Amino acid sequence: MLAAIALFTLTLLFSSGSHPKRDFFGNLGQMEIVFSKGEYVVNPQFPYSGEYQGRVAVPIKYPLALAAIGLLFGAGLLILENRKEL
């Protein structure tokens, strides 16, 4: 359970892409943990569209889901362990 709590905390600390006018759940779809920023390249035929090349980022929803599963698994183990002692 401690590993899941640590993963949850670290995920929130190292995430980027939040907007102050959106709430937490509104930001979940936009936030990422960026490992490498990459380079933003614009296509000359379409000047208002571009893409990042060489960017490495993980959407925040995946580590948060893993932390939630870890917390539930740890709580289940604690409940089963306490039932065996009784």
Backbone torsions as a table, in degrees:
resi	resn	phi	psi	omega
1	MET	NA	-35.1	179.7
2	LEU	-65.3	-35.7	177.9
3	ALA	-65.7	-37.9	179.3
4	ALA	-67.9	-40.3	177.9
5	ILE	-65.5	-40.5	178.0
6	ALA	-64.9	-41.3	178.3
7	LEU	-62.5	-43.2	178.2
8	PHE	-60.4	-46.5	-179.2
9	THR	-65.5	-45.9	180.0
10	LEU	-65.1	-35.3	177.8
11	THR	-62.0	-44.6	-180.0
12	LEU	-69.7	-33.2	-179.7
13	LEU	-70.1	-39.6	-174.0
14	PHE	-97.0	7.5	-179.2
15	SER	-84.5	155.5	178.1
16	SER	-141.6	164.2	177.7
17	GLY	102.8	11.6	179.8
18	SER	-82.0	156.8	179.3
19	HIS	-123.9	132.0	-173.9
20	PRO	-66.5	-20.5	-178.0
21	LYS	-86.5	-12.2	177.5
22	ARG	-95.7	153.0	175.5
23	ASP	-81.5	-178.4	-175.4
24	PHE	-59.5	-47.1	-177.9
25	PHE	-71.2	-27.5	174.5
26	GLY	-70.3	-30.0	178.8
27	ASN	-81.3	-20.9	-175.7
28	LEU	-56.9	-37.9	-179.3
29	GLY	-73.0	-19.6	-175.4
30	GLN	-103.7	-20.1	-173.3
31	MET	-80.7	147.1	-178.7
32	GLU	-142.9	159.3	167.5
33	ILE	-103.7	112.1	-174.3
34	VAL	-97.0	121.5	177.5
35	PHE	-93.2	-36.3	179.0
36	SER	-142.2	123.9	-174.9
37	LYS	-69.2	-33.8	-178.6
38	GLY	73.7	-166.6	-177.6
39	GLU	-125.1	132.9	179.8
40	TYR	-85.2	118.8	-176.0
41	VAL	-114.6	130.2	179.8
42	VAL	-104.8	133.7	176.8
43	ASN	-77.5	126.4	-178.3
44	PRO	-63.2	-26.7	179.0
45	GLN	-73.9	-29.4	179.7
46	PHE	-126.2	86.0	-171.0
47	PRO	-66.7	-18.6	-178.0
48	TYR	-96.9	6.0	176.8
49	SER	-125.7	148.1	179.4
50	GLY	-159.5	178.4	179.6
51	GLU	-149.1	157.1	175.2
52	TYR	-87.8	133.1	175.5
53	GLN	-114.0	131.1	-179.3
54	GLY	82.9	14.2	-178.7
55	ARG	-88.1	136.3	176.8
56	VAL	-122.5	113.8	-179.0
57	ALA	-145.7	147.8	178.2
58	VAL	-117.6	125.5	175.9
59	PRO	-60.7	142.2	-173.1
60	ILE	-66.9	-20.7	-176.1
61	LYS	-67.3	-27.0	-179.0
62	TYR	-73.2	-48.5	175.6
63	PRO	-65.1	-33.1	178.0
64	LEU	-67.9	-38.2	176.8
65	ALA	-65.7	-40.2	177.4
66	LEU	-63.7	-39.7	177.6
67	ALA	-65.8	-40.2	178.9
68	ALA	-65.1	-41.7	177.7
69	ILE	-64.4	-40.3	177.5
70	GLY	-63.3	-40.5	177.6
71	LEU	-64.6	-44.0	178.9
72	LEU	-65.1	-40.8	178.4
73	PHE	-64.0	-44.0	178.5
74	GLY	-65.3	-40.0	177.5
75	ALA	-65.5	-39.5	177.2
76	GLY	-63.0	-41.2	177.6
77	LEU	-63.9	-40.4	178.1
78	LEU	-64.0	-40.8	179.5
79	ILE	-65.2	-44.4	178.9
80	LEU	-65.0	-36.9	179.6
81	GLU	-67.5	-39.4	178.9
82	ASN	-69.0	-31.8	179.5
83	ARG	-70.1	-34.3	179.9
84	LYS	-69.1	-31.4	180.0
85	GLU	-72.5	-26.8	-179.0
86	LEU	-77.9	NA	NA
